[in-house]
Amino acid sequence: MFINKISPSKLKTYNECKKKYQFKYVDYLQGIYNENSNTDALQYGSYVHKIFELGTELESIEELQKLAGELRDNYTFPSVKEKNLQVILENFFKFNKKLETTISNEMVFEIDIDKDVKINGIIDRVVKGKSGSYLVIDYKTSRRPTPKHELFTDPQMLMYAFAVSKLMNVPVDKISVAHYYPHLDELVSVKFGRTQMSVFLRGLKQKIWEIRKKKKNQLTPTLNQYCNWCQHKDLCPEFGGTPEMLEEAKKCEQAKRTAQKVQESKFDNREQAKTKLLDCYDTNTHEVT
């Protein structure tokens, strides 16, 4: 099964359950196929992330609160989840003021790790210190902080550190990677050494080759603590899913993608026609030339 890119989320999915990896990255199913699925936490986390992404340059807590209000209707979750929002905004505002130069919010990266293999992803925030060191921040809204020893072996953090090292041309040991928990105002950070990074990259390449060698029928389910929250649970053979259900889901999502492309194409054509008309419009005579 050929792949030439791997992201932290793709690697995490494969390690959790190979069948879930198939549904998401081989069959390209993006919909929710779990009648008991609850996306409130995901929606709330995305909401907080967007506030932080757009709010780094704001000068007052009032501006941050206003931004939060303007963004609220874009996300679907019960109002009870907002009970800690004021604390989160106040903590983030104070934390943000302590940071030095923000290099990027939502940094998109794609980095070669071998001649035909790349890692890719999106980093919440990259900050540069006056000494030339870097801080990579991943915002978290989970209840409990990840223990430092777990962060030290987290593939996502290792990928982020490697990406920033390459993009900024700095040694990996000058980069700190961290989870920031705004509801607790807690920053959990670690640094990686060059040897650790080399070992990780070697293992990552081996994992990519493992995925490449897999045939579709070898992507089998793994029963674990993630099953109840899996968005593809109802399609899984361990929970009554059938090949016919999977094929129907694939056809349905393909039809949706096709319809979306048609709509996007119509929009692009309208924009091109508008641009062409404006090019022919004489602003002095108000006539089409």
Secondary structure as GFF3:
##gff-version 3
##sequence-region A 1 289
A	DSSP	beta_strand	5	6	.	.	.	ID=ss1
A	DSSP	alpha_helix	8	16	.	.	.	ID=ss2
A	DSSP	alpha_helix	18	21	.	.	.	ID=ss3
A	DSSP	pi_helix	22	26	.	.	.	ID=ss4
A	DSSP	alpha_helix	40	55	.	.	.	ID=ss5
A	DSSP	alpha_helix	61	71	.	.	.	ID=ss6
A	DSSP	three_ten_helix	72	74	.	.	.	ID=ss7
A	DSSP	three_ten_helix	79	84	.	.	.	ID=ss8
A	DSSP	alpha_helix	85	98	.	.	.	ID=ss9
A	DSSP	beta_strand	101	114	.	.	.	ID=ss10
A	DSSP	beta_strand	117	128	.	.	.	ID=ss11
A	DSSP	beta_strand	134	139	.	.	.	ID=ss12
A	DSSP	alpha_helix	148	151	.	.	.	ID=ss13
A	DSSP	alpha_helix	155	168	.	.	.	ID=ss14
A	DSSP	three_ten_helix	172	174	.	.	.	ID=ss15
A	DSSP	beta_strand	175	181	.	.	.	ID=ss16
A	DSSP	beta_strand	186	191	.	.	.	ID=ss17
A	DSSP	alpha_helix	194	213	.	.	.	ID=ss18
A	DSSP	three_ten_helix	216	218	.	.	.	ID=ss19
A	DSSP	three_ten_helix	227	229	.	.	.	ID=ss20
A	DSSP	three_ten_helix	233	235	.	.	.	ID=ss21
A	DSSP	three_ten_helix	237	239	.	.	.	ID=ss22
A	DSSP	alpha_helix	243	279	.	.	.	ID=ss23
A	DSSP	beta_strand	281	282	.	.	.	ID=ss24
A	DSSP	beta_strand	287	288	.	.	.	ID=ss25
###
